[in-house]
Amino acid sequence: MNNKEQLISRFESRSATIGIVGLGYVGLPLLLRYSSIGFNVIGIDIDPNKVEQINSGNSYIEHIASDAIAAAVTSGAVATSDFAQAAKCDAIILCVPTPLNKYREPDLSYVTSTMDSLLPHLISGQVLSLESTTYPGTTEEELLPRIEKCGFTVGDNYFLIYSPEREDPGNPDFQTNTIPKICGGHTKECTEVGISLYSPAIDSVVPVSSTKVAEMTKLLENIHRAVNIGLVNEMKVVADRMGVDIFEVVDAAATKPFGFTPYYPGPGLGGHCIPIDPFYLTWKAREYGLHTRFIELSGEVNQAMPEYVVSKLMDGLNDSGKALKGSKVLVLGIAYKKNVDDMRESPSVEIMELLRAKGCDVSYSDPHVHEFPRMREHDFDLRSEELTAESLSEVDAVVLATDHDKFDYELILEHAPLIVDTRGKYRSASQKVIKA
């Protein structure tokens, strides 16, 4: 058998070793999935805390149970910071961050530095899959030349694919295996290997003709959401001026059984994908002399939402004869979406930064984030406040930024002097509720 046939055979027999590089919200579920179906799995991460937690059978992500990690370790899964372990793997799956830099340009440093760390340990007959969201052409422009410089012929004795992650942290309706997997290879042989890699673990694998198509598919999925959220956020501002409840409008429009998908407004975009992915395409499009005005406009609208929330808070305090500066403001929910502990690109933190800059005494309450974590761009020395009648009545206002189910909304309504509701939780008219 040739290299392709041997590799496919190992995936089909589940005798292959799977290497997962980057053990965050994407990589850790993937590690658990492959381990649960009988594969030998090696997780690689530069964070020694994650490595220690996994090997001890403990979870550092709230919606992933420690029991699942302990079961994987018992089955032989291991975590390490030693990139040399990649030489033991039949497949290497990269699940590393792809943020934006301060100029809103793609930062591929995590991808390229990880790849450079792996290069000395690549072996003939492996497949490497990039799952990190990025611009079309990344796999060919950044990964392919590095692999070829090692003396491999991609499509013959080495295989390269792009298969974008589609994780939705905390969503109980979908699991890693139930979300269809896009897979595009650099060559037809690469795609065949990629399909065999993911087919045992994922219920449905969707092959596409190239890595570029797979990369563009991921961007389209998230740009579609970003643009529609930008539209409804802009309509929110218009509706507010007209005295119309945008949430009631969206609910009513959602009763149409065709041609409409409901998107709801909020305080801004959060998570790794939606606030970031559109800018990967707009940046790459400039290389081709194109200006993606529609996408960039939605980005501008969404990025303006934290400022809009603060302006609504300022108006509310002003009506009570209070200045924003010196006011005590409690932010409710700092995770980027409800019922998770995921802080990536959370608009709540942007709101906190704006409030601090304007002289507010800022605190927060989040049942899923007990202590403000270390973040690349934000630093608050704060712990989550317990919500009580007393703690709510002691602040000048609360900003409902993330609508966790664990919040006692009746308690908040009864005792908070002013509520800025960015999520539409309070639909009934109330003098103390400002919809933002």
Buried (B, 14 or more C-beta within 10 A) or exposed (E): EEBBEEBBEBBEEBEBBBBBBBBBBBBBBBBBBBBBEEBBBBBBBBBEEBBEBBBEBEBBBBBBEBEBBBBBBEBEBBBBBEBEBBBEBBBBBBBBBBBBEEEBEBBBEBBBEBBEBBBEBBBEBBBBBBBBBBBBBBBBEBBBEBBEEBEBEBBBBBBBBBBBBBBBBBEEEEEBBEBEBBBBBBBEBBBBBBBBBBBBBBEEBBBBEBBBBBBBBBBEBBBBBBBBBBBBBBBBBEBBEEEEBBBEBBBEEEEEEEEEEEBBBBBBBBBBBBBBBBBBBBBBBEEEEEEBEEBBBBBEBBBBBBEBBBBBBBEBBEEEEBEBEEBBBBBBBBBBBBBBBBBBBBBBBBBBBBBEEBEBBBBBBBBBBEEBEEEEEBEBEBBBBEBEEEBBEBBBBBBBBBBBEEBEBEEBBEBBBBBBBBBBBBEEEEEBBBBB
